[in-house]
């Protein structure tokens, strides 16, 4: 019963990832695309967690943490790019 529910949740998470990819491709603006990338990151974390439960292992917990950190850094970088037009600001006092 639990395995069936987890498999159904993996299918639903996969559908949301496909919808987010479509939003990235068809998104009318850059903030929509950034939000879709963040949704993909969260859904990847959730799918890896479900796979970890299905396989009854703790081996993927580090992968979940690294993916969460990279997703957060990517969202911050895109937000900074949208706000200021550059990711890394360099002060030139010459």
Phi, psi and omega in degrees: 000313180295318180298323179294317179295320179292323177294319177296320179294324176296320178295316180293321177296321177297322178295319179293327176294319178297319178296321179293324176296320176298323178293325177294317182289316187260000186303132182287337182221166180294321177299327176296320179292320178296317178297321178295322176296322178294321177297319178296319178298315180294319180290327175295319177298316180295320181292323177294323177296318179294319177297322178297321178290320179298320181275354179057050180222159176252012186291337185267002183294323177293323178296320179297316180296315180295317179296323177295318178295315180295323177295319178296314180296321178296319178295318178296318180295316178294321179296320178293323177295319179295320184288314188245345181091350176224155178269314181248121179268133177240128179270125180247110180252051182252000000 
